[in-house]
């Protein structure tokens, strides 16, 4: 047998401890920039094809393309999000006042046509009539626990407008760096993944990018489209506080709850104030906007990556609960990469079956007993 070289366990342990300390220290130093880095990486990965298209249009001048993309980033992402959050923050007292005023509000009886709606009409009319019969305070008893939780959560997040502005400023700076040095950053990440897991690591990096792009297309674009269309419907119908309701719709659509609650609230308000025809039109519009989710999102996600919708939605919802808004992208990426690597490992044939390996070992021992003495 070949002599074995002695293993310096103490040296290996010291190297591991030093490397771990360096990694922890680096993450601690970069901790204020990590949210901006995650957001910037997500945005750049999702919009990289657009960046390349703009670069081709301007004669392959990278700095002009980077400037154009940063302007688009400000107009399309930063300003709408800032307006939504600042709108919720500035009207926080009005929202809480509306919730506290529910005890003085009595819901009117349901119109006759509600019971004639196919499938769910009778149930909706019954529940509506129950709330109406409860009189003032009956609506509060049903809705206040949920409304209070939702309002406090939104106000707690919307109150940090200053923190949001700082994060967006850092995000835009990092995004500009990544737009200008995108290929170098991609090569570094791919080489690092290949060093860890070979070809499979490089494929995991590519899959992560596709998953981010799929979520950006499917989740974010659908949420923006639904909230914009819902806000337009509320504004045309004359529902008060349409801007606030649109901001709420954007938050709910990003959280995968959908735009139905604010839209149905506008429908109920119109019915209560006697605008029956406008309320019916808004109800039809609300149903169309709500159905847009199931039509548009699968098409957009399939354009980005061929993954199960159940996996994507589980990653979006679980990621939001675990990491906040940024979990919209982190969750699906983690599940997509894990699922793909696990499936590849399971599908890979075993090089030597266990029974064959044991039989080969017995034959070798019998033929060369001196090598094992």
C-alpha positions in Angstrom: 0.0 0.0 0.0 1.1 3.6 -0.7 2.2 5.5 2.5 -0.3 8.1 3.6 0.9 11.6 4.1 0.1 13.0 7.6 -2.8 15.4 7.8 -2.2 18.7 9.7 -5.6 19.0 11.3 -4.6 22.0 13.4 -3.5 23.9 10.2 -6.8 23.1 8.4 -8.9 24.2 11.4 -6.9 27.5 11.7 -7.4 28.2 8.0 -11.2 27.5 8.3 -11.4 29.8 11.3 -9.5 32.6 9.6 -11.5 32.4 6.4 -14.8 32.3 8.3 -13.7 35.4 10.3 -12.8 37.2 7.1 -16.2 36.4 5.5 -18.2 37.4 8.6 -16.2 40.6 9.0 -16.7 41.5 5.3 -20.4 40.9 5.6 -20.6 43.0 8.7 -18.7 45.9 7.0 -21.0 45.7 4.0 -24.2 45.2 6.0 -25.6 48.7 5.3 -25.2 48.2 1.6 -26.5 44.6 1.3 -30.2 45.6 0.7 -29.1 48.0 -2.0 -26.8 45.4 -3.5 -29.5 42.8 -3.6 -32.0 45.2 -5.2 -29.5 46.5 -7.7 -28.4 43.0 -8.7 -32.0 42.0 -9.1 -32.9 45.0 -11.3 -29.8 44.7 -13.4 -30.2 41.0 -14.0 -33.9 41.5 -14.9 -33.3 44.4 -17.3 -30.0 43.3 -18.8 -31.6 42.4 -22.2 -33.0 46.0 -22.3 -29.6 47.4 -21.5 -28.0 45.5 -24.4 -30.8 46.7 -26.8 -30.2 50.3 -25.7 -26.4 49.9 -26.1 -26.9 48.7 -29.7 -29.1 51.6 -30.5 -26.5 54.2 -29.2 -23.6 52.7 -31.2 -22.3 50.3 -28.5 -21.3 53.2 -26.2 -21.7 51.7 -22.8 -21.7 55.0 -20.8 -24.6 56.4 -22.8 -26.6 53.1 -22.3 -25.9 53.1 -18.6 -27.1 56.7 -18.3 -30.3 55.9 -20.2 -31.0 52.8 -18.0 -30.5 54.8 -14.8 -32.9 57.5 -16.0 -35.4 54.7 -16.9 -34.8 53.2 -13.4 -35.6 56.5 -11.7 -38.8 57.1 -13.8 -40.2 53.6 -13.9 -39.2 52.1 -10.5 -37.9 54.7 -8.0 -40.5 57.5 -8.4 -43.6 55.3 -8.5 -42.5 53.3 -5.4 -41.6 56.6 -3.6 -45.0 58.1 -4.5 -46.8 54.9 -3.3 -44.9 54.8 0.0 -45.1 58.5 0.7 -48.8 58.6 -0.1 -49.5 55.9 2.4 -47.3 57.7 5.0 -48.8 61.1 4.5 -52.4 59.7 4.8 -51.6 57.4 7.7 -53.9 59.4 10.1 -56.7 59.4 7.6 -56.5 55.6 7.1 -56.6 55.0 10.9 -59.4 57.5 11.3 -61.5 55.7 8.7 -61.0 52.4 10.5 -61.9 54.0 13.8 -65.0 55.5 12.2 -66.4 52.1 11.2 -68.6 51.8 14.3 -70.7 54.7 13.0 -71.1 53.1 9.6 -74.0 50.9 8.7 -73.9 48.8 5.5 -76.9 49.2 3.2 -78.8 46.0 2.2 -77.6 44.2 -0.9 -79.3 45.0 -4.2 -81.5 42.4 -5.7 -79.2 41.6 -8.6 -76.5 40.4 -6.2 -78.3 37.2 -5.4 -78.7 36.5 -9.1 -75.0 36.2 -9.7 -74.2 32.7 -10.8 -72.5 30.3 -8.3 -71.7 32.7 -5.5 -74.6 35.2 -5.7 -76.7 33.7 -2.9 -73.8 33.3 -0.5 -72.6 36.9 -1.2 -76.1 38.3 -0.7 -76.5 36.3 2.6 -73.2 37.6 4.0 -73.9 41.1 2.9 -77.4 41.0 4.5 -75.9 39.7 7.7 -73.6 42.6 7.9 -76.4 45.0 7.1 -78.7 43.6 9.8 -75.9 44.0 12.4 -76.3 47.7 12.1 -73.6 50.2 13.1 -70.7 48.3 14.4 -71.5 45.1 12.7 -69.1 45.8 9.8 -66.4 46.8 12.4 -66.8 43.5 14.2 -66.0 41.6 11.0 -63.3 43.8 9.5 -61.5 45.7 12.2 -59.1 42.9 13.2 -57.9 42.4 9.6 -58.0 46.1 8.7 -56.0 47.1 11.8 -53.3 44.5 11.2 -53.0 45.5 7.5 -53.0 49.2 8.3 -50.4 49.0 11.0 -48.2 46.8 8.8 -48.4 49.2 5.9 -47.9 52.3 8.0 -45.0 50.8 9.8 -43.3 50.1 6.4 -44.5 53.3 4.8 -43.3 55.5 7.7 -39.7 54.7 6.8 -39.7 57.0 3.7 -36.3 58.4 4.6 -34.7 54.9 4.8 -36.3 54.0 1.5 -34.8 57.0 -0.2 -31.4 56.1 1.1 -31.7 52.5 0.0 -32.9 53.6 -3.5 -30.0 56.1 -3.7 -27.5 53.2 -2.9 -29.4 50.9 -5.3 -29.1 53.3 -8.2 -25.4 53.9 -7.6 -24.7 50.1 -7.4 -26.9 49.5 -10.5 -24.9 52.0 -12.4 -21.7 50.2 -11.5 -23.2 46.9 -12.5 -24.5 48.2 -15.8 -21.1 49.5 -16.7 -19.2 46.4 -15.5 -21.9 43.7 -16.0 -19.8 41.2 -18.0 -16.9 41.3 -15.5 -19.3 40.8 -12.6 -21.0 37.9 -14.4 -17.7 36.2 -15.2 -16.5 36.5 -11.6 -19.7 35.0 -10.2 -19.6 32.2 -12.8 -16.0 31.4 -12.1 -16.7 31.3 -8.4 -19.6 28.9 -8.9 -17.6 26.8 -11.2 -14.8 26.6 -8.6 -17.3 25.3 -6.1 -19.4 22.9 -8.2 -17.9 22.7 -11.7 -20.2 22.9 -14.7 -23.2 22.5 -12.4 -22.3 25.6 -10.5 -22.2 27.6 -13.7 -25.6 26.3 -14.7 -26.9 27.2 -11.3 -25.8 30.9 -11.8 -27.5 31.0 -15.2 -30.7 29.5 -13.7 -30.6 32.1 -10.9 -30.5 34.9 -13.4 -33.4 33.4 -15.4 -35.5 33.0 -12.2 -34.9 36.6 -11.3 -35.9 37.7 -14.7 -39.0 35.5 -14.7 -40.2 36.9 -11.3 -39.5 40.5 -12.5 -41.6 39.9 -15.6 -44.3 37.8 -14.1 -44.8 39.3 -10.6 -43.7 42.9 -10.8 -45.0 43.7 -14.2 -48.4 42.1 -13.5 -48.6 43.9 -10.2 -47.9 47.3 -11.8 -50.4 46.6 -14.6 -53.1 45.5 -12.3 -52.7 48.4 -9.9 -52.5 50.9 -12.7 -55.6 49.6 -14.4 -57.5 49.4 -11.1 -56.4 52.9 -10.2 -57.6 54.3 -13.5 -61.0 52.5 -13.0 -61.4 54.1 -9.5 -60.4 57.5 -10.7 -62.9 57.5 -13.6 -65.6 56.1 -11.4 -65.1 59.1 -9.0 -64.2 57.0 -5.9 -62.4 59.3 -3.4 -58.8 58.6 -2.4 -58.1 56.8 -5.6 -54.4 57.5 -5.3 -54.3 55.9 -1.8 -56.3 52.9 -3.0 -53.9 52.5 -6.0 -50.9 52.5 -3.7 -52.6 49.9 -1.5 -53.4 47.8 -4.6 -49.7 47.9 -5.6 -48.7 46.6 -2.2 -51.4 43.9 -2.2 -50.5 42.8 -5.8 -46.8 42.5 -4.9 -47.8 40.4 -1.9 -49.8 38.2 -4.2 -53.1 39.1 -2.5 -54.5 40.8 -5.6 -56.3 44.1 -6.2 -59.8 42.9 -5.4 -60.2 44.4 -1.8 -59.7 48.1 -2.7 -61.7 47.7 -5.9 -64.6 46.0 -4.1 -64.4 48.8 -1.5 -64.9 51.3 -4.3 -67.8 49.3 -5.7 -69.5 49.2 -2.3 -69.0 53.0 -1.8 -70.6 53.7 -5.1 -73.6 51.5 -4.3 -74.1 53.1 -0.9 -74.1 56.6 -2.5 -76.6 55.6 -5.2 -74.3 55.4 -8.2 -75.7 52.0 -9.3 -74.7 52.1 -12.9 -71.2 53.3 -12.3 -70.8 50.7 -9.5 -71.9 47.9 -11.9 -69.4 49.1 -14.5 -66.6 49.3 -11.9 -67.5 45.8 -10.7 -67.1 44.4 -14.2 -63.9 46.3 -14.6 -62.7 44.9 -11.2 -63.4 41.3 -12.3 -61.4 41.9 -15.5 -58.5 43.4 -13.6 -58.5 40.6 -11.1 -58.5 37.9 -13.9 -55.5 39.6 -15.6 -53.4 38.1 -12.9 -54.1 34.5 -14.0 -53.7 35.4 -17.7 -50.7 37.7 -17.9 -48.4 36.3 -15.1 -48.0 32.7 -16.4 -47.2 34.0 -19.9 -44.5 36.4 -18.6 -43.0 33.9 -16.2 -42.8 31.2 -19.0 -40.8 33.7 -21.1 -38.2 33.9 -18.4 -37.7 30.4 -17.2 -39.4 27.0 -17.6 -40.3 26.4 -13.9 -43.4 25.2 -12.1 -45.9 28.0 -11.3 -46.4 26.4 -7.9 -42.7 26.6 -7.2 -42.5 30.3 -8.3 -45.5 31.3 -6.2 -44.3 29.4 -3.2 -40.9 31.2 -3.5 -42.6 34.6 -3.8 -44.9 34.2 -0.8 -42.3 32.3 1.4 -39.6 34.8 0.4 -41.8 37.8 1.3 -42.5 36.3 4.8 -38.9 35.4 5.3 -37.0 38.4 3.8 -39.5 41.2 3.2 -40.1 42.8 -0.2 -36.7 41.7 -1.5 -37.8 38.1 -0.8 -40.0 38.4 -3.9 -36.8 37.6 -5.9 -34.7 35.8 -3.3 -37.3 33.2 -2.5 -37.9 32.0 -6.1 -34.2 32.0 -6.9 -33.4 29.8 -3.9 -36.2 27.3 -4.6 -35.4 27.3 -8.4 -31.7 26.6 -7.9 -32.3 24.1 -5.2 -35.0 22.2 -7.1 -32.9 22.1 -10.3 -29.7 20.9 -8.6 -31.7 18.3 -6.6 -33.4 17.0 -9.8 -30.0 16.8 -11.6 -28.4 14.9 -8.7 -31.3 12.4 -8.5 -31.3 11.9 -12.3 -27.5 11.3 -12.4 -26.8 7.6 -12.6 -24.6 6.1 -9.9 -21.1 5.3 -11.2 -20.9 1.9 -9.4 -23.9 0.2 -7.7 -23.3 -0.6 -4.1 -23.7 -4.4 -4.6 -21.2 -4.4 -7.5 -18.7 -2.4 -5.4 -18.9 -4.9 -2.5 -18.5 -7.9 -4.9 -15.5 -6.2 -6.5 -13.9 -5.6 -3.1 -14.3 -9.3 -2.1 -12.7 -10.5 -5.4 -9.8 -8.1 -5.0 -9.2 -9.3 -1.5 -9.2 -12.9 -2.5 -6.8 -12.4 -5.4 -4.3 -10.2 -3.5 -4.5 -11.0 0.2 -1.0 -9.5 0.9 -2.1 -6.0 0.0 -4.6 -6.0 2.9 -2.5 -7.8 5.5 
